[in-house]
């Protein structure tokens, strides 16, 4: 293993990490502030990807696609919150899981009706379809660098939102003591809709950014949702800082696991056994990470603003 | 688009409702296949190929009206088992077909054969059903899983590539694929990687592949996985640096529509090509192009041939499937004009056939495959000897 390869895999891990962060930030806020388990978060990621692909195709400009995707996901999120989730805040978590699972099924079918069951494909914009030698001797896809950049910029923006604005103050207050915020005369309902829409827009952005790398298909949100939950649990429920750290950890551990575990195992086992066991071990690496973090810190790495 | 789709669905419903009472005891065929998600392209093609053959015969096979029940398995093992049970018990189908994935086929076939019914595989041909555990009521009309990969192993060896990096998903079909490739590849394997089935991002694997500096790379990732991989391989700028080889599954018409010019020049192996010169193939390609406005994929040909096989066998027993032994013997004869030219069944009910090399080229505006040679003539699978049938 060379230093270049290690750096390149680190970039890959970062890229996976920031994508996960975009999803986890919204999920953890909804979890922390609204005390709602939202399985349908991946649905907004899917909506973002589909809208981005369609609008890019019509307008011929990926930027319009991304803007439309963020807007569509935000609106969809607000609509889901107002129509369905508002009724669930006083119910138990089981009811919330069942209802949001229903939302997943509804949107999966809706997407099938609107776009058909076959996967869509989106190419990165022409100027970003090449490679850049950020590490000498290793041409790295320009589009993946853009994802890392966008992800980190959004992380800064969300931090500014949480620490520097009135909405952010209410979000922090809500995560700490929801009843008190209501008692002090804040329209909690409107705050919740706003929080949910912000989370939805981030998920939509993640979907739009992932579009040019992946096949855009029904159910793509469920694949990534499991990883997102792992991130939220590792980072600490309700903490955006935790979501960022957790997402980068998961991205790096998953990538390093896939990249280096089989190589390491080849040192002690026969190649065939090493490849087989390496593949299996690397697919559980992030769950091992989660278990280790929970043993060390049962409530996750960071506490919500308490 | 939506109203049209709905109209077609309504028309189809009415069509069935009207057609069924008129037909005297139709033969019921259950098709379990993948019609949603990243694998949907393959299922749609197999279904359309199968339907094309039925349509050409006015809604019948072997002179007997056919009722085709198509259900989406969403590439899920439990789902597929449940659908098979429902088809056997409630719908009382006589024949089951359609599954794409080896892990699904391994779960469904025992259920079907235990009920005394027949399974005709238009795709998945796992080694587990070709050797010791070969089944009297299981027929694979496409290939044994290893076959196309064996062809590629031979081709890459012939072209003098000495160091290969190979990659497949971690499931029975993926293991069969790399086993098949290695059986005929004589050079050195410097990396053998198994990815998670359904994995969408291959950045980590592609970075390792580049760092290993192989002469060429060989991969097997069916459906949407392959599209993601080839796109990301091209985005990493590797297409010119490290030649990529695959089977027809990775460079078929449906995949080329998504991957586009990134794949130009790639050589892949298949048991069929749309430009194979035989009369049956010409009729097939023309009919499919007229119906769908594009060139058929390998999967369309496989669905089509599953129906042709049934057509020949149902005709031979005059529509009487109650005598399983006679029907089985008729299937074994495979008495139909195959679109791939010479075709016959081995004693384990898997094909003996040629394996061809094809190259991705651009003809006019369309990125497609061109036949460039024959790798194996009358090729049979490596497991047949273990089958006692």
Interface residues (C-beta under 8 A of the other chain):
Chain A: X1 X2 X4 X5 X8 X9 X12 X13 X15 X16 X112 X113 X114 X117 X118 X119 X121 X123 X124 X129 X130 X131 X138 X139 X140 X141 X143 X144 X213 X214 X215 X217 X218 X219 X220 X223 X255 X258 X259 X262 X263 X271 X272 X275 X276 X279 X280 X283
Chain B: X2 X5 X35 X36 X37 X38 X40 X41 X44 X72 X74 X170 X192 X193 X194 X195 X196 X198 X200 X201 X203 X204 X205 X207 X208 X210 X211 X224 X227 X228 X231 X232 X235 X236 X237 X258
